[in-house]
């Protein structure tokens, strides 16, 4: 199983992931939408695809260690780089998806509001992207500081905290809170506003006659549900 099935599974994930996200990046760069808020979702989707590509590029190294009895064969510098980059892209993906949800909230619930018109601009979105990537780097600071090789015959790449017995509790706690709880809470608040508007008399009329609005809501609902399903096991572990 470990010598055949798992390598095949990892290879398939990498192949389809690299192909799919590569096509997304190619399509968005080749035919960018222009004009105000219509380009903003593409900016977030482009960065989500780039984050996934970086994560998938790290996957073969981490899979090799997982399948090779925890032995790391790529040296200390790559140990720190791969582990830290893997964490950074995971944090970045969750932050970007939360920001995309906020953009969809503004576009569907308050499309003509002053806040929406001010925030849903390509320049503002680009600034938000930079801030979110910096936040992802900050969130992954423990990985950049403490990822290293463990001594032994088969050196393993792992996180070595200053006081392992004391710090492991806080290190284990901060990951799901930072990457999962905050973002789910933000999305939940946005959905609460969505549905209160959606079932209001005024919004119900607009929703019934606006198929595009309905499609936007459904797409975002599905995306957030997928985020919840895929992220929960990782954070639970």
N, C-alpha and C positions, 0 to 999 in steps of 0.2 A: 504493500500500500504506500509506504513512505518513499520507496525507491522508484515507483512508477506513477501511481495515481496523483500524488501531490505535485510532482514536477509538471505533469501534464496540465493539471488544474491551474497552476501558477502561469504556465506558458500561455494557456488560452486566455486567462485574464489579461495578461500583458499584451498579447496580440490584439485582442478586441479593444482593449482600453486605449492603446496607442493609436490604433486605426481610427476609432470613433472620435477621440478627442483631437487627433490630428486633422480629421476632416472638419470638425467644428472650427478649429483655428483657421484652417485654409479658407473655409467659406466666409467667415466673418471678416477676415483680412482682405479677401478678394472682392467682396461685394458689401462694403459697409453701408449701413443706413445713415442717412444724413438728415439733420433737422431736429433740433430740440430733443424732447423726451424720447422720441422713437429710437434714438441711438443709444440711450442709457442702458437698457437691458443687454444690448450686445456687448457693451463694455464689461459688464459684470460677467456675462457668459464667457467671454474671451478669457478673462482672468481665471474663472473656474476651470475652464479647459486646460489652461496652462498649469494651474495647480495640480490637476489630475495627471498631466503629463510628467511633471516633476516627481510626483509620488510614484508613478509607474516606472520611472527610470531608476528609482531607489529599490524597487521591489525585487529585482533579481539578486541584488547583494544580500538583502535581508532574508530572502528565500533560501539562498545558498547556505547561510548560517543555520537557518531553521532545519534544513534537510541534512546538514552536515554535522549533526550532533553538537550544535552550538559553536563550532569552530569557525573563527574569522580568519580568512586567508588574504585579506586585502590591505593590511597594514593599519597603523594607528591613525594617520591623517584621514584616510577614507572612512574609518570607523566613526570618527567624530562628525565628519561631513555628512555621511549618508544617514546616520541616525538623527542628526539635528535637522537635516533637510526634510526627512520624512515627517518629523513632528511639525516643522514649520508649515509644510503644505497641508497637513491635516487641520491645523488651527486655521490657516488661511482659507481653506475650503468652507469651514463652518461659518467664519465671519463673512465671507463673500455671499454665501447663500442667505444668511440673515439680512444682509444689505439688499440683496435682490428681492427678498420678500418685502422689505420696507418700500422699495421702489414700486413693486406691484401694488402695494397698499395705497400709496399716493396716487398711482395712475388710475386705479379703479374706483377708489372711494372718494378721493379729493382731487380729481384731475385738474380742476380750475382754481384750487385754493392757492393762496399766496405762497404758502410754504412749499407746496408741490411745484409750482412754477419756478421757484427760486432754487430748489434742490435738484430738480430733474433736468439738469443741464449737463452736457458732456464734460465741460470743464470741471464742474462740481463733482461729477462721478469720478473723473480721473484723480482728483485730489483725494476723494474718499478711498479709492483703490490704493493709493500710496500709503495713506494712514492705516488701512486695514492690513497691508503687508508688513508695515512696521510693527503693528500690534501683534501680528503673528510671530514675527521674529522675537519680540519681547516675551511673548507667552512661552516660546521654546527656549528661553535663556537657560534653564537647568540642563537641557540636552546639550547645548553648545558648551556649557561649562564642565559637565561631569561625564559626558560620553567618553569612554576609554576602553582599552583592552585589559581584560583580567589576566593576571599572570597564571601560567600553567603550561602544560605540554600542548594542549589545544586551546590557544588563546580565544576567549569569547569577547565580543563587543557588547558592552552593557553600560548602564548608568551606575556610577560609583559615587554615592553621596558622601559628604564629609562625615556625618554621623549616621550610618545606615539604619541603626535601630530606631533613632529618633526621627530622622528626616523622611523615612520611607512612608510614614503615615501621611504627612502633609503633601509629599510628592504624589502619592496615590490619590489623595483627595482633590488636589487642585486640577488634575487633568479632566475629570468629568465635569467639574463645576465650570471650568473655563471654556471647554470645548463643547459642552452639551447643555448643561442646565441653563446658563445665561441665554443661549441662543434659542432654546425651546421656550423659555419664558417670554422672550421678545416676540417670537412668532405667535405664541398663544395670545398675547395682548393684541397683536395686530388682527388675528382672526376674530377675537371678541368684537373688535370694532367693525370688522368686515360683516359679520353676521348680524350685528345689531342694525347696521345700515341696510343690509340685504333684505331683511324681513320687515323693515319699516315701510310704511305705505308709499312714501315718495320714492324710496330707492327700489321698492318692488316693481313699480311701473317702469323705471329706467332699466332695471335688470331684465325685465320681460322683453323689452323692445330692443335690447342691445345685445346681440349675439356675441359680438367681439368681447364685450365685458364679461359675459358668461364664460367664454373660452379662457380668458386670462385668469379668472378665478379658479377654474378647474385645473389648469396647468400648474398654478402655484400650489393648490391643495395637494396635487399628486406629488410635486417636487418635495414639499415639506414632509409628506407622509413617508416618502422614500428615505429622506434624511433621517427621520425618526427611527425607522425600521433598521437601517444600516448602521446608525451610530450607537444605538442603545447597547447592542452586544459588546462593542468595543469598549465603551465606557464602563459597562458592568464588569468586564474582566479586569 
